[in-house]
C-alpha cells in the first residue's frame, strides 16, 4: 500500500504495522480487494493482539474510507458517518458496539477463503442463544468523554499515551491516534478542495488537537469527535460546552449538529442537573427534530425558563425532552453502585434509548439482553393453570419460572461478556473513556471506571392485566375451569373476551391490580441483581421496548388481557394503549406501583398530552409523579386527529415525531401496527 499521502502523519510504530499487511497472504489479498479493515483484522492472532489488529483496522479505514460530501454548513464531518457507511461494497467495517460488522458473502466474493476466516473470528465470541433478546443481545451504547477531549485536546491524549511503558497497549493507542490524525487531514483537504469557509477550515486545523478557544471551535471539535466515535451518543452539551460559552446565541449551530445526529440515527443527550442558559438554548434548538434524544434531569429548583423551554419544544411534536427524576437516580445509584463517587454522579446519563450510565466513565451493556415476561407467562399459564387451587401459589410459581429465565439469560451474558473482553475490543472507547489509558486496559476487558449491564423486561404490563383477569374469572368468581378458560381464549369467544375486558386493568389506580403489579415487579426487577456482570458489576433492569414491542409479541400467543395471538405487547410501563380510563394521575399512580426505583436502567413511561394543555400540566404532573417514585416520563403531543391525518396524508407530516418505548421516531417511519398503537393512546 502507498502511504506517502500520510507519511508525515504516521508514526514509525504505525508504519511498521501497516507494512505488516503485505507480509501475510490473507491480509495482503484483502487490502488489494478494497477491504482495509478486514486486512488488519486478519493479521495472525497468535502474533498480533485483538486490540492492535482492530486499532489498525480503524486507522486503515480512516485512511481509505469514503468521505461524505461537505454540505455547505459550519460543521464537518457531516452526513452519513464513514464508520457506518464505509466503502462501497465493503465486507467488513468498524462498529461502535460489536467492534465490527461483516458481510461474509462480500468477503468471500472478493477473496476466496475469507469467509472461513471471518467465521472463525465470529465464533471466538460466545453469543447469546435465547428467545429473550428483547431490545438487544450484547449491545453496548456509550458516551465518550467529550469534556476531556475538549479540555485536553488530542495532543493531551497523545502525551498520556506516549508516557506509557512500551507495550502492545501503547502501540495500539498510538496507531489509533495516527488514524484519527489521518481522518482529520482528509477532512481539511476535502474542505479546501470545495472552497469551504475559512472559519471552518481554521477551526478544524486547531481543534480537537488543542483545546477550543471559543464556542464555535468547541462545537467543531465536538462534532468531529462524535463522528470518530461512529455517531452513537452525542453527550451532555450543557455540561461539556459551558466552559467555552460566553452567552452567544448558538441555536442555529446546535440545530446543524442535531441534523448530523438525526441523519445517523444517533442517540442520547443528557441535560442537567446543573441547568444554565445553555440548557435553554439546547432545548430550543430541538424543535421539530427527532434526534438527539434529550434527557432532562429534573431537580426541585429547575428554573422556570427550562420548564418553559421544555413545554415549547414538546408542543412542536418532537417528543423532546424526556424528563428524568434526578434525585431518585442519584439516591439509587449511591445505594446500589456505591463505587460511583459523588462527583461522578453529576454525570449520570442515559445511553442509547435510556440506559443509565456515567458519561465518559463507564461501559454499560445497553441493552445487554432482554427477558420477555409475556412469553414466559404464555407457556406457564397454558401448561400449569389447572394445577393450582389458589391464586397466590399460581403467581409464585410463575415468578419462579421467570427466575429461571433470568438466571439463564444472566449466565449466558456472563459468558458473552468474558469472551467479548478477550476477542472484541473497542479501540475508540478505549482511547476516549476513562480510565482505560491510565490502567492500560481495553474498554471491554474492564478498562472503564464503571462497568455494569442493563437487561430489558418486556411484556410485564400484559402479564399484570392477564393475572388480574385470571384472578377474577378463575380463582375468585370461579366462572371457568382452567381448561375452559384457555379454550375460550384461543377460540376468541366474544362473551369470554368481553368478561376479560371488563376486568380491572393497569393504568387506572385499581388497588387489586396495583397489588399484583407491585408483587411481580418487585420480584422480577430485584432478581437481576443476584448475578454478577463481568468484569466487576451487576445487572439492572430496564423497561424500554422502543419498537421491539411489536415483534416481541409475535411469538406470544393470545393472552387474557385481550391481546390476540401475535399482537404487540405493551410499549413499556404505562397502560396498554387506551386502557387508562381514569385520567393521568391514576395512570401515573399505577406506574408508581411498579417499583420504578428498582429499575435502575430506567423504566419508560409514555404519556400523550395535548398541546393546549402541555404548559399547564407538565410541571405539576411530573413533580407529583416523581414524588411518588416515578423515574422517567416521556411525552407525545400529537393529537389523535393529527395522527389519523398523517396516516391518510403522510406527505404532509414528514417531520411529525412521536415517542415510542424509549426514543423518538418519525411517525411515518413506523409500521402500521406501531402507528395504531400510538393512535390508541389516551390523550390528556
MIFI-923124 format. One line per 8 residues: their letters; for each residue y, z, x of C-alpha. Coordinates in steps of 0.1 Angstrom, whole numbers, plus 5000, padded with zeros to 4 digits. Last residue first. Example, Ala and Ser with C-alpha at 12.3 -4.5 7.8 and 13.67 -1.06 7.14 Angstrom:
// residues 2
sa> 4989 5071 5137; 4955 5078 5123
This chain:
// residues 684
xxxxxxxx> 5141 5283 4452; 5118 5252 4452; 5081 5257 4448; 5060 5235 4470; 5043 5205 4452; 5065 5179 4469; 5054 5192 4503; 5017 5190 4494
xxxxxxxx> 5023 5155 4480; 5037 5143 4513; 5007 5157 4530; 4983 5137 4508; 5003 5105 4511; 5002 5108 4549; 5033 5120 4567; 5056 5097 4588
xxxxxxxx> 5080 5090 4559; 5088 5127 4556; 5099 5128 4593; 5084 5159 4608; 5095 5194 4615; 5071 5219 4630; 5048 5248 4624; 5030 5242 4591
xxxxxxxx> 5051 5213 4579; 5089 5214 4577; 5106 5184 4562; 5128 5157 4577; 5146 5128 4560; 5159 5104 4586; 5143 5072 4574; 5151 5081 4538
xxxxxxxx> 5164 5050 4521; 5136 5028 4535; 5111 5051 4520; 5120 5041 4484; 5093 5053 4460; 5080 5082 4482; 5116 5090 4492; 5126 5091 4456
xxxxxxxx> 5099 5117 4450; 5112 5137 4480; 5148 5135 4469; 5140 5147 4434; 5118 5175 4447; 5148 5187 4467; 5150 5186 4505; 5160 5219 4519
xxxxxxxx> 5129 5228 4539; 5129 5262 4555; 5110 5280 4582; 5105 5318 4583; 5089 5338 4611; 5078 5374 4618; 5078 5392 4585; 5074 5430 4588
xxxxxxxx> 5090 5442 4557; 5124 5444 4574; 5119 5407 4584; 5115 5397 4548; 5147 5416 4537; 5167 5400 4566; 5154 5365 4558; 5162 5367 4521
xxxxxxxx> 5196 5383 4527; 5206 5356 4553; 5192 5325 4536; 5203 5333 4500; 5239 5323 4496; 5243 5296 4522; 5210 5280 4512; 5216 5280 4474
xxxxxxxx> 5231 5245 4468; 5208 5230 4494; 5178 5242 4475; 5153 5264 4493; 5118 5255 4502; 5097 5280 4520; 5071 5277 4548; 5058 5308 4565
xxxxxxxx> 5042 5305 4599; 5025 5334 4615; 5033 5335 4653; 5010 5339 4684; 5015 5377 4679; 4997 5375 4645; 4992 5413 4642; 5029 5416 4632
xxxxxxxx> 5020 5394 4602; 4998 5420 4586; 4990 5396 4557; 5007 5420 4532; 5041 5407 4544; 5032 5373 4531; 5028 5387 4497; 5062 5403 4499
xxxxxxxx> 5076 5369 4510; 5063 5352 4478; 5074 5380 4455; 5109 5379 4470; 5110 5341 4467; 5103 5340 4430; 5075 5348 4406; 5054 5316 4403
xxxxxxxx> 5040 5311 4438; 5011 5287 4431; 5032 5256 4437; 5019 5248 4472; 4992 5272 4483; 5012 5304 4489; 5027 5312 4523; 5008 5319 4555
xxxxxxxx> 4999 5284 4567; 4995 5249 4552; 4969 5259 4526; 4938 5238 4530; 4937 5201 4522; 4911 5186 4498; 4876 5178 4510; 4857 5190 4478
xxxxxxxx> 4882 5202 4452; 4905 5231 4458; 4909 5255 4428; 4908 5289 4445; 4870 5289 4439; 4864 5265 4468; 4852 5229 4467; 4835 5218 4500
xxxxxxxx> 4852 5222 4534; 4848 5195 4560; 4879 5175 4548; 4899 5207 4546; 4907 5209 4583; 4918 5172 4579; 4948 5181 4557; 4956 5215 4572
xxxxxxxx> 4959 5197 4606; 4995 5185 4599; 5012 5218 4612; 4984 5244 4608; 5005 5272 4624; 4988 5305 4620; 4984 5322 4653; 4960 5349 4665
xxxxxxxx> 4961 5364 4700; 4937 5361 4728; 4939 5384 4758; 4949 5381 4794; 4938 5382 4831; 4923 5349 4842; 4908 5343 4818; 4913 5354 4782
xxxxxxxx> 4894 5386 4775; 4879 5393 4741; 4884 5422 4717; 4919 5409 4710; 4906 5382 4688; 4892 5406 4662; 4925 5420 4653; 4936 5389 4633
xxxxxxxx> 4903 5388 4614; 4902 5424 4605; 4938 5430 4595; 4940 5396 4578; 4910 5402 4555; 4919 5437 4544; 4956 5430 4539; 4950 5398 4519
xxxxxxxx> 4924 5415 4497; 4949 5443 4490; 4977 5418 4483; 4954 5400 4458; 4949 5432 4439; 4986 5443 4441; 4999 5409 4429; 5031 5400 4450
xxxxxxxx> 5031 5365 4436; 5023 5345 4467; 4986 5349 4468; 4970 5341 4435; 4958 5361 4404; 4930 5345 4384; 4941 5320 4357; 4932 5290 4379
xxxxxxxx> 4897 5303 4382; 4895 5305 4344; 4908 5270 4340; 4883 5258 4366; 4854 5272 4345; 4867 5256 4314; 4871 5222 4331; 4837 5222 4348
xxxxxxxx> 4842 5207 4383; 4804 5203 4387; 4807 5219 4421; 4824 5250 4406; 4801 5251 4376; 4771 5253 4399; 4786 5278 4423; 4795 5302 4394
xxxxxxxx> 4762 5297 4376; 4742 5305 4407; 4763 5336 4415; 4759 5348 4379; 4789 5343 4357; 4812 5363 4334; 4805 5395 4352; 4840 5408 4344
xxxxxxxx> 4844 5427 4377; 4819 5412 4401; 4815 5375 4392; 4847 5365 4374; 4872 5390 4388; 4860 5395 4423; 4850 5358 4427; 4885 5346 4417
xxxxxxxx> 4903 5371 4440; 4879 5360 4469; 4889 5324 4463; 4926 5332 4465; 4921 5351 4497; 4898 5324 4511; 4924 5297 4503; 4951 5318 4520
xxxxxxxx> 4929 5322 4551; 4924 5284 4555; 4933 5282 4592; 4935 5307 4620; 4948 5292 4652; 4939 5308 4685; 4965 5319 4711; 4958 5323 4748
xxxxxxxx> 4971 5346 4775; 4986 5345 4810; 5017 5360 4825; 5032 5356 4860; 5018 5321 4864; 4994 5314 4892; 4962 5322 4874; 4940 5292 4882
xxxxxxxx> 4957 5270 4856; 4990 5273 4874; 4977 5269 4910; 4980 5300 4933; 5002 5302 4964; 5013 5336 4951; 5050 5329 4957; 5046 5293 4946
xxxxxxxx> 5028 5301 4914; 5051 5330 4903; 5070 5314 4884; 5067 5281 4867; 5082 5249 4883; 5058 5240 4911; 5025 5250 4895; 5038 5235 4862
xxxxxxxx> 5043 5202 4879; 5009 5203 4896; 4987 5212 4866; 4952 5216 4880; 4921 5207 4860; 4890 5213 4881; 4887 5250 4891; 4911 5266 4866
xxxxxxxx> 4898 5243 4839; 4862 5256 4846; 4874 5292 4840; 4894 5282 4810; 4865 5263 4794; 4840 5291 4800; 4863 5317 4785; 4872 5294 4756
xxxxxxxx> 4835 5290 4747; 4832 5328 4746; 4863 5330 4724; 4850 5304 4700; 4816 5320 4697; 4830 5355 4692; 4854 5342 4666; 4825 5326 4647
xxxxxxxx> 4805 5359 4648; 4835 5379 4636; 4839 5355 4607; 4803 5362 4597; 4810 5399 4599; 4841 5394 4577; 4819 5376 4551; 4796 5406 4554
xxxxxxxx> 4824 5430 4546; 4837 5409 4517; 4803 5408 4500; 4798 5445 4506; 4832 5453 4490; 4825 5430 4460; 4794 5448 4447; 4758 5438 4438
xxxxxxxx> 4754 5413 4466; 4726 5388 4473; 4738 5361 4449; 4769 5354 4470; 4749 5347 4501; 4743 5309 4506; 4773 5295 4488; 4795 5324 4498
xxxxxxxx> 4788 5320 4535; 4789 5283 4539; 4823 5278 4523; 4836 5311 4537; 4831 5299 4573; 4848 5266 4565; 4877 5285 4548; 4881 5307 4579
xxxxxxxx> 4886 5276 4601; 4890 5293 4635; 4910 5274 4660; 4913 5267 4697; 4936 5272 4727; 4966 5261 4707; 4986 5268 4727; 4969 5283 4757
xxxxxxxx> 4996 5303 4773; 5006 5300 4810; 5037 5321 4815; 5070 5325 4835; 5093 5297 4826; 5098 5308 4791; 5076 5337 4781; 5051 5328 4754
xxxxxxxx> 5045 5328 4717; 5030 5297 4701; 5054 5282 4675; 5048 5244 4674; 5046 5236 4711; 5059 5266 4728; 5076 5296 4712; 5099 5316 4735
xxxxxxxx> 5104 5351 4746; 5129 5350 4775; 5146 5384 4769; 5111 5399 4772; 5113 5390 4809; 5140 5417 4815; 5120 5443 4796; 5090 5435 4818
xxxxxxxx> 5058 5419 4804; 5028 5440 4817; 5029 5459 4784; 5014 5430 4765; 5002 5446 4733; 5029 5472 4727; 5058 5456 4745; 5050 5422 4730
xxxxxxxx> 5048 5438 4695; 5081 5455 4699; 5099 5424 4712; 5084 5402 4686; 5094 5426 4658; 5129 5429 4672; 5135 5392 4675; 5122 5383 4640
xxxxxxxx> 5122 5345 4641; 5140 5319 4620; 5133 5281 4621; 5164 5260 4629; 5162 5233 4618; 5143 5217 4589; 5164 5185 4593; 5173 5184 4556
xxxxxxxx> 5211 5183 4563; 5213 5217 4545; 5193 5232 4573; 5220 5224 4598; 5248 5239 4576; 5227 5271 4570; 5220 5276 4607; 5257 5270 4616
xxxxxxxx> 5267 5296 4590; 5242 5321 4603; 5255 5315 4639; 5291 5318 4627; 5282 5352 4611; 5272 5366 4645; 5236 5380 4649; 5240 5418 4650
xxxxxxxx> 5206 5427 4635; 5190 5400 4656; 5174 5367 4646; 5157 5347 4673; 5164 5311 4663; 5136 5287 4670; 5148 5251 4672; 5122 5224 4672
xxxxxxxx> 5136 5196 4693; 5133 5174 4673; 5137 5160 4638; 5174 5151 4638; 5196 5151 4607; 5220 5178 4621; 5206 5191 4654; 5240 5191 4673
xxxxxxxx> 5254 5219 4651; 5226 5242 4663; 5234 5236 4700; 5271 5240 4693; 5265 5274 4677; 5243 5287 4704; 5269 5275 4730; 5294 5299 4713
xxxxxxxx> 5271 5328 4720; 5239 5344 4709; 5220 5369 4730; 5185 5368 4714; 5190 5339 4714; 5178 5303 4708; 5143 5290 4716; 5138 5252 4720
xxxxxxxx> 5105 5236 4712; 5087 5203 4711; 5089 5167 4722; 5077 5138 4701; 5089 5116 4730; 5116 5099 4709; 5126 5132 4694; 5132 5148 4728
xxxxxxxx> 5152 5118 4740; 5172 5119 4708; 5178 5156 4714; 5194 5148 4747; 5218 5124 4730; 5226 5150 4704; 5234 5175 4732; 5259 5151 4747
xxxxxxxx> 5275 5147 4713; 5277 5184 4707; 5292 5191 4741; 5325 5206 4731; 5336 5225 4762; 5338 5263 4763; 5333 5267 4800; 5296 5260 4802
xxxxxxxx> 5278 5262 4836; 5265 5297 4834; 5255 5292 4797; 5232 5263 4803; 5200 5283 4807; 5202 5308 4779; 5218 5286 4752; 5195 5259 4764
xxxxxxxx> 5162 5277 4758; 5135 5252 4767; 5129 5215 4764; 5092 5219 4756; 5070 5189 4764; 5087 5158 4778; 5063 5150 4807; 5075 5177 4831
xxxxxxxx> 5095 5151 4852; 5112 5140 4820; 5124 5175 4812; 5135 5180 4848; 5158 5149 4845; 5172 5161 4811; 5180 5195 4826; 5197 5180 4856
xxxxxxxx> 5219 5157 4836; 5226 5186 4812; 5237 5208 4841; 5258 5179 4856; 5277 5177 4824; 5282 5215 4822; 5298 5217 4856; 5290 5222 4893
xxxxxxxx> 5252 5219 4889; 5229 5235 4915; 5217 5210 4941; 5186 5189 4941; 5189 5186 4903; 5215 5172 4907; 5239 5156 4932; 5228 5119 4931
xxxxxxxx> 5222 5123 4894; 5258 5134 4888; 5271 5105 4909; 5251 5080 4889; 5261 5094 4856; 5298 5095 4865; 5296 5060 4880; 5288 5046 4846
xxxxxxxx> 5257 5023 4846; 5261 4990 4863; 5225 4978 4854; 5213 4977 4890; 5231 5009 4899; 5213 5028 4871; 5180 5013 4883; 5186 5025 4918
xxxxxxxx> 5195 5060 4906; 5163 5063 4886; 5142 5049 4914; 5156 5075 4939; 5150 5103 4913; 5114 5092 4910; 5110 5090 4948; 5124 5125 4951
xxxxxxxx> 5100 5137 4924; 5071 5122 4945; 5083 5140 4976; 5083 5173 4957; 5047 5165 4946; 5035 5159 4982; 5052 5190 4994; 5036 5210 4966
xxxxxxxx> 5001 5198 4975; 5006 5203 5013; 5017 5239 5007; 4987 5245 4985; 4963 5230 5011; 4976 5253 5038; 5002 5258 5065; 5020 5291 5058
xxxxxxxx> 5047 5289 5031; 5083 5287 5041; 5085 5249 5035; 5075 5256 4999; 5104 5280 4994; 5129 5257 5010; 5117 5227 4989; 5122 5248 4958
xxxxxxxx> 5157 5256 4969; 5164 5220 4976; 5151 5213 4941; 5180 5232 4928; 5181 5270 4929; 5202 5277 4898; 5193 5246 4879; 5156 5247 4886
xxxxxxxx> 5157 5285 4881; 5171 5283 4845; 5148 5253 4837; 5117 5274 4844; 5091 5251 4830; 5081 5259 4794; 5045 5254 4783; 5022 5236 4759
xxxxxxxx> 4985 5241 4766; 4956 5226 4747; 4921 5239 4751; 4909 5226 4718; 4938 5225 4693; 4951 5226 4658; 4919 5235 4641; 4891 5233 4667
xxxxxxxx> 4867 5253 4645; 4837 5229 4643; 4828 5240 4679; 4820 5223 4712; 4848 5233 4736; 4849 5215 4770; 4833 5229 4801; 4851 5209 4828
xxxxxxxx> 4832 5192 4855; 4821 5167 4829; 4854 5149 4830; 4852 5142 4867; 4816 5129 4864; 4826 5106 4835; 4856 5093 4856; 4832 5084 4885
xxxxxxxx> 4807 5067 4862; 4836 5048 4845; 4849 5036 4879; 4817 5018 4887; 4831 4983 4881; 4869 4984 4889; 4893 4968 4864; 4870 4967 4834
xxxxxxxx> 4856 5000 4842; 4890 5017 4843; 4901 5000 4811; 4869 5011 4793; 4872 5046 4808; 4906 5052 4791; 4919 5084 4806; 4944 5111 4801
xxxxxxxx> 4954 5135 4829; 4961 5172 4837; 4948 5183 4802; 4981 5198 4791; 5010 5180 4808; 4994 5146 4812; 4991 5123 4842; 4978 5087 4839
xxxxxxxx> 4945 5070 4838; 4933 5036 4825; 4967 5018 4827; 4971 4986 4806; 5008 4986 4812; 5019 5014 4835; 5028 5048 4822; 5037 5055 4786
xxxxxxxx> 5034 5093 4786; 5042 5101 4822; 5069 5074 4821; 5086 5092 4792; 5097 5070 4763; 5134 5065 4761; 5159 5080 4785; 5159 5090 4822
xxxxxxxx> 5189 5092 4823; 5218 5108 4804; 5253 5096 4795; 5241 5067 4773; 5239 5030 4779; 5202 5027 4770; 5188 5025 4805; 5154 5008 4804
xxxxxxxx> 5123 5029 4810; 5108 5029 4845; 5072 5018 4847; 5051 5039 4870; 5048 5030 4907; 5065 5057 4928; 5063 5085 4902; 5027 5075 4895
xxxxxxxx> 5018 5077 4932; 5035 5111 4933; 5017 5124 4902; 4983 5112 4917; 4992 5129 4950; 4996 5162 4931; 4963 5154 4914; 4944 5149 4946
xxxxxxxx> 4961 5179 4963; 4954 5203 4933; 4918 5191 4929; 4911 5198 4966; 4904 5169 4991; 4873 5167 5012; 4844 5175 4989; 4863 5160 4960
xxxxxxxx> 4864 5126 4976; 4896 5108 4966; 4892 5095 4931; 4922 5115 4918; 4945 5096 4942; 4933 5061 4930; 4932 5073 4894; 4969 5080 4896
xxxxxxxx> 4978 5046 4912; 4956 5025 4889; 4971 4990 4894; 4938 4972 4905; 4947 4975 4942; 4950 5012 4938; 4917 5015 4920; 4900 4994 4947
xxxxxxxx> 4914 5015 4975; 4904 5048 4958; 4869 5035 4952; 4864 5023 4988; 4879 5052 5007; 4901 5046 5037; 4929 5028 5018; 4938 5059 4998
xxxxxxxx> 4940 5080 5030; 4973 5063 5039; 4989 5081 5009; 4976 5114 5023; 4992 5109 5057; 5025 5096 5042; 5027 5128 5021; 5024 5151 5051
xxxxxxxx> 5048 5130 5072; 5074 5135 5045; 5082 5107 5021; 5118 5100 5012; 5128 5078 5042; 5098 5056 5038; 5102 5051 5000; 5107 5014 5000
xxxx> 5085 5011 5030; 5055 5024 5011; 5035 4992 5012; 5000 5000 5000
